[in-house]
Amino acid sequence: MSAKSRAVSAKGVTEYKPYITRSIPVYAVITCADNTGAKTLRVVQVQKFKGRLKRMPSACVGDLITVVVKKGPPELSKQTFGAVVIRQKYPVRRLSGMRVVFEDNAAVLMTPEGELKGTDIKGPVASEAAERWPRIANVATIIV
């Protein structure tokens, strides 16, 4: 009995993340929603993804991903960056029962230190992403 309570206490406090359906798989092309100049991004890797054998890693709103810039200025294109997903087309169910749907899949580029690469975000940002990333919430004009 003591071993069970010890394992629970050793786990510590985990960050609360509501369940969101992961709808952006690896190799998907998404839009860049900041003012860095990049237009389209290809998802290469999903950070902290725990999956199953032969299941493609996929991301949802608020996830940190690694992307390659597909369309953009020459100094950015074919470069890898970290990014955070701020919108997804697939419905996101909130705890209130409401479902939120966006018209595109979008992400914003991040630096390795965790700062935003751009200074402005185009379009709305899901509140799930804004809660997990306070720097995105500060820059965002519309949080839905």
C-alpha positions as a printed Julia matrix, in Angstrom:
144×3 Matrix{Float64}:
   0.0    0.0     0.0
   2.82   2.4     0.77
   4.41   1.68   -2.62
   1.26   2.89   -4.4
   1.09   6.18   -2.51
   4.83   6.67   -3.01
   4.46   6.32   -6.79
   1.63   8.84   -6.85
   3.57  11.39   -4.8
   6.7   10.91   -6.92
   4.73  11.76  -10.06
   4.31  15.39   -9.0
   1.92  18.01  -10.28
   1.33  17.73  -14.0
   0.18  20.5   -16.29
  -3.56  20.3   -16.95
  -4.2   19.79  -20.65
  -7.73  19.01  -21.81
  -8.15  16.26  -24.38
  -8.06  17.66  -27.91
  -8.22  15.42  -30.98
  -4.88  15.44  -32.76
  -5.69  16.3   -36.36
  -2.42  17.59  -37.88
  -0.2   14.61  -38.78
   3.48  14.66  -39.63
   4.12  15.77  -43.23
   1.02  18.01  -43.26
   1.38  21.47  -44.83
  -0.01  24.28  -42.66
  -0.03  28.07  -42.91
   2.26  30.38  -40.97
   0.23  32.96  -39.04
   2.96  35.42  -38.04
   4.81  38.22  -39.82
   8.17  36.47  -40.31
   7.56  36.19  -44.06
   7.07  32.42  -44.14
   3.88  31.38  -45.95
   3.59  27.6   -45.61
   5.16  25.16  -43.16
   5.57  21.37  -43.3
   5.25  19.47  -40.0
   8.34  17.31  -39.48
   8.09  16.26  -35.84
   5.72  16.57  -32.87
   7.54  17.28  -29.6
   6.62  15.16  -26.55
   4.38  12.86  -28.61
   3.8    9.44  -27.12
   2.27   7.14  -29.69
   1.86   3.57  -30.74
   3.78   1.38  -33.18
   3.2    2.47  -36.8
   0.9    5.33  -35.76
   1.89   8.64  -37.33
   2.65  11.36  -34.81
   0.1   14.15  -34.98
  -0.4   17.52  -33.3
  -3.3   19.55  -31.96
  -3.85  23.12  -30.79
  -1.16  24.25  -28.35
   1.39  21.58  -29.29
   5.04  22.36  -29.96
   6.11  21.01  -33.36
   9.19  21.12  -35.58
   8.53  22.54  -39.03
  10.33  23.22  -42.31
   9.49  26.42  -44.16
   8.19  25.43  -47.62
   7.28  28.86  -49.04
   8.86  32.08  -47.9
  11.89  34.31  -48.25
  15.19  32.65  -49.26
  16.77  33.12  -45.81
  13.89  31.18  -44.18
  13.0   28.58  -46.81
  14.29  25.02  -46.22
  15.17  25.94  -42.61
  13.82  24.04  -39.59
  12.19  25.89  -36.72
  10.08  25.18  -33.7
   6.44  26.23  -33.98
   3.25  26.18  -31.93
  -0.1   25.22  -33.46
  -2.64  28.01  -32.84
  -5.56  26.88  -35.06
  -6.91  23.57  -36.4
  -9.78  22.77  -38.76
 -11.01  19.8   -36.76
 -13.52  20.76  -34.01
 -12.1   21.43  -30.54
 -14.55  20.55  -27.76
 -14.43  22.81  -24.73
 -15.4   21.81  -21.19
 -18.6   23.88  -21.56
 -19.69  21.55  -24.39
 -19.15  24.16  -27.11
 -17.15  23.16  -30.19
 -14.8   25.6   -31.9
 -13.82  25.19  -35.57
 -11.3   27.3   -37.5
 -11.07  27.62  -41.28
  -7.39  26.62  -41.52
  -4.53  24.89  -39.73
  -1.98  27.48  -38.63
   1.13  27.81  -36.5
   3.56  30.51  -35.36
   7.36  30.16  -35.48
   9.35  30.06  -32.24
  13.04  30.47  -31.44
  14.9   27.74  -29.5
  14.72  29.96  -26.38
  10.9   29.97  -26.52
  10.41  33.49  -27.88
   8.18  34.25  -30.85
  10.12  34.79  -34.07
   7.56  37.3   -35.38
   6.05  40.34  -33.7
   2.43  39.96  -34.86
  -0.08  37.12  -35.27
  -2.55  37.17  -38.16
  -6.03  35.88  -37.38
  -7.55  34.37  -34.24
  -5.74  32.18  -31.71
  -7.42  29.29  -29.88
  -7.66  29.88  -26.13
  -6.11  26.43  -25.51
  -2.89  27.63  -27.17
  -3.0   31.0   -25.42
  -3.32  29.34  -21.97
  -0.29  27.11  -22.53
   1.89  29.8   -24.17
   1.63  33.2   -22.41
   3.92  34.88  -24.97
   1.47  33.98  -27.71
  -1.39  35.38  -25.63
   0.46  38.7   -25.25
   0.97  39.12  -29.01
  -2.43  37.78  -30.16
  -5.08  40.3   -31.17
  -8.04  37.89  -31.1
  -8.32  34.92  -28.71
 -11.28  32.62  -29.37
